[in-house]
Amino acid sequence: MSKKNVRVGIIGAGGIGQYHIKCLLPVEGAEVIAAADVNEQMLEQVKKEFGIEKTFKHWKDMLKLKGLDAVCVCTPNKLHYQPTVDALNAGKHVLVEKPMAMNAREAEKMVQAAKKNKKLLQIAFQWRFAPSAQFLKKQYDEGVFGDVCYVRVQALRRRGIPNWGVFGRKELQGGGPMIDIGVHLLEMAHYIVGSPKPTSARGACYTYMGNKKSDVVCPWPNWDYKTYTVEDLAVGFMTFDNGMTLTIESSFVAHIEKDIFNVQVMGTKGGGTYDPAKIYTDMNGYMMNVEPSYVGDEVGFNFKMRHFIECIRDGKECLAPGEEGLVVQKMLDAIYKSAELGREVKIK
Ligand SMILES: NC(=O)c1ccc[n+]([C@@H]2O[C@H](COP(=O)([O-])OP(=O)(O)OC[C@H]3O[C@@H](n4cnc5c(N)ncnc54)[C@H](O)[C@@H]3O)[C@@H](O)[C@H]2O)c1
């Protein structure tokens, strides 16, 4: 018997919402049947470009649509929590964009709503789905690194404050580069090393450029400096219950030679990097740098979208469940809290 298609609705049909639609189109067993957005222009665009006829101004009306199985929540961070919980309570599966929520309090309630309604809650963490991340995870699982002592995580742009959307507004985003781009590399790093339990964090945040007018020639000029209330650079040091430590550096505007988006793992038996995908270890009396000749070529984002459908349709185990999103959110919260208090904070 052929399996039923998963019928998906999009909440927030802007930049990433439209990309979700595009990536779902070729996925076997997926159908995008509806979209909700407060901006009529976006609804017109998805009608024209993707032929989505059922459009709604409010997601609550879309959730009443007969035959809808799942939703993608693609609204700004402040609007991840409510549509997710509403959708789960309406019996829909949810794929919610990163970061999962504004803070761990919201994230916790989202996880509870998924449990209560026995529905899938997947977080849109595509970096862990990237071929190089899967390669490193496999090496970790096979014990190539031994015990992981330390992980270095970097999400650094030399000059890249988003000049669209609301990325500089703390009240709508929850924070700056740490919650926006640091989250990507942090979720991937944490996944690669087996998702250990974080126990404490020390963080620091600095704002020195985003809130000022700048005439410096750069690829994304003219950001909205008047409403900029987030950090430019955030750093964090975290401890875990297995003795591992992790540092993270994240910035929209770091004074460095060029952008760095990388994870470096250092263990008792070996180490590894995400970019390039490589292993550093000792073999037969020599220090060896081991490079895979091929790690696969499915783009992480596409894998993530396909996986969401396969989890619903085929009962696959989710690689980015709400529970892991919640732990990532606790780490982000702790870095920001520590930066605010000027001291280490414990993570429960
Ligand atoms: N996974 C990734 O690589 C990735 C990339 C970009 C953005 N994102 C995430 O996606 C989210 C959206 O970012 P974006 O760049 O698409 O922003 P965007 O501004 O392009 O799109 C957001 C859309 O949400 C709509 N919206 C706002 N309030 C709404 C409401 N009450 N009901 C319905 N729709 C509403 C807006 O009208 C807009 O069309 C953010 O959380 C961001 O962090 C993820």
The ligand as an SDF file (V2000), in Angstrom:
LIG
                    3D

 44 48  0  0  0  0  0  0  0  0999 V2000
   18.1380   27.8170    8.8840 N   0  0  0  0  0  0  0  0  0  0  0  0
   18.6790   28.8690    8.2740 C   0  0  0  0  0  0  0  0  0  0  0  0
   19.7050   28.7760    7.6230 O   0  0  0  0  0  0  0  0  0  0  0  0
   17.9980   30.1940    8.3710 C   0  0  0  0  0  0  0  0  0  0  0  0
   18.3210   31.2090    7.4540 C   0  0  0  0  0  0  0  0  0  0  0  0
   17.6550   32.4340    7.5490 C   0  0  0  0  0  0  0  0  0  0  0  0
   16.7170   32.6340    8.5540 C   0  0  0  0  0  0  0  0  0  0  0  0
   16.4500   31.6350    9.4440 N   0  0  0  0  0  0  0  0  0  0  0  0
   15.4640   31.8410   10.5320 C   0  0  0  0  0  0  0  0  0  0  0  0
   14.1680   31.9610    9.9420 O   0  0  0  0  0  0  0  0  0  0  0  0
   13.4020   32.9230   10.6600 C   0  0  0  0  0  0  0  0  0  0  0  0
   12.8720   33.9650    9.6710 C   0  0  0  0  0  0  0  0  0  0  0  0
   13.9490   34.6010    9.0410 O   0  0  0  0  0  0  0  0  0  0  0  0
   13.8130   35.2100    7.5390 P   0  0  0  0  0  0  0  0  0  0  0  0
   15.1950   35.5840    7.1430 O   0  0  0  0  0  0  0  0  0  0  0  0
   13.0100   34.3060    6.7020 O   0  0  0  0  0  0  0  0  0  0  0  0
   12.9960   36.5300    7.8640 O   0  0  0  0  0  0  0  0  0  0  0  0
   11.9620   37.2470    6.8870 P   0  0  0  0  0  0  0  0  0  0  0  0
   11.7280   38.5960    7.5130 O   0  0  0  0  0  0  0  0  0  0  0  0
   12.4190   37.1760    5.4740 O   0  0  0  0  0  0  0  0  0  0  0  0
   10.6180   36.3520    6.9860 O   0  0  0  0  0  0  0  0  0  0  0  0
    9.8060   36.2900    8.1190 C   0  0  0  0  0  0  0  0  0  0  0  0
    8.3490   36.2790    7.6580 C   0  0  0  0  0  0  0  0  0  0  0  0
    7.5150   36.1260    8.8090 O   0  0  0  0  0  0  0  0  0  0  0  0
    6.3600   36.9250    8.5710 C   0  0  0  0  0  0  0  0  0  0  0  0
    5.6460   37.1870    9.8140 N   0  0  0  0  0  0  0  0  0  0  0  0
    5.9250   38.1190   10.7560 C   0  0  0  0  0  0  0  0  0  0  0  0
    4.9720   38.0780   11.7150 N   0  0  0  0  0  0  0  0  0  0  0  0
    4.0990   37.0960   11.3540 C   0  0  0  0  0  0  0  0  0  0  0  0
    2.9200   36.5830   11.9400 C   0  0  0  0  0  0  0  0  0  0  0  0
    2.4300   37.0770   13.0740 N   0  0  0  0  0  0  0  0  0  0  0  0
    2.2720   35.5810   11.2980 N   0  0  0  0  0  0  0  0  0  0  0  0
    2.7280   35.0800   10.1300 C   0  0  0  0  0  0  0  0  0  0  0  0
    3.8440   35.5380    9.5260 N   0  0  0  0  0  0  0  0  0  0  0  0
    4.5180   36.5260   10.1420 C   0  0  0  0  0  0  0  0  0  0  0  0
    6.9140   38.1680    7.9210 C   0  0  0  0  0  0  0  0  0  0  0  0
    5.8920   38.9140    7.2750 O   0  0  0  0  0  0  0  0  0  0  0  0
    7.9290   37.5870    6.9690 C   0  0  0  0  0  0  0  0  0  0  0  0
    7.3810   37.3240    5.7070 O   0  0  0  0  0  0  0  0  0  0  0  0
   14.3050   33.4730   11.7480 C   0  0  0  0  0  0  0  0  0  0  0  0
   14.0350   32.8090   12.9540 O   0  0  0  0  0  0  0  0  0  0  0  0
   15.7140   33.1290   11.2930 C   0  0  0  0  0  0  0  0  0  0  0  0
   16.6240   32.9140   12.3600 O   0  0  0  0  0  0  0  0  0  0  0  0
   17.0580   30.4310    9.3460 C   0  0  0  0  0  0  0  0  0  0  0  0
  1  2  1  0
  2  3  2  0
  2  4  1  0
  4  5  1  0
  4 44  2  0
  5  6  2  0
  6  7  1  0
  7  8  2  0
  8  9  1  0
  8 44  1  0
  9 10  1  0
  9 42  1  0
 10 11  1  0
 11 12  1  0
 11 40  1  0
 12 13  1  0
 13 14  1  0
 14 15  2  0
 14 16  1  0
 14 17  1  0
 17 18  1  0
 18 19  2  0
 18 20  1  0
 18 21  1  0
 21 22  1  0
 22 23  1  0
 23 24  1  0
 23 38  1  0
 24 25  1  0
 25 26  1  0
 25 36  1  0
 26 27  1  0
 26 35  1  0
 27 28  2  0
 28 29  1  0
 29 30  1  0
 29 35  2  0
 30 31  1  0
 30 32  2  0
 32 33  1  0
 33 34  2  0
 34 35  1  0
 36 37  1  0
 36 38  1  0
 38 39  1  0
 40 41  1  0
 40 42  1  0
 42 43  1  0
M  CHG  2   8   1  16  -1
M  END
$$$$
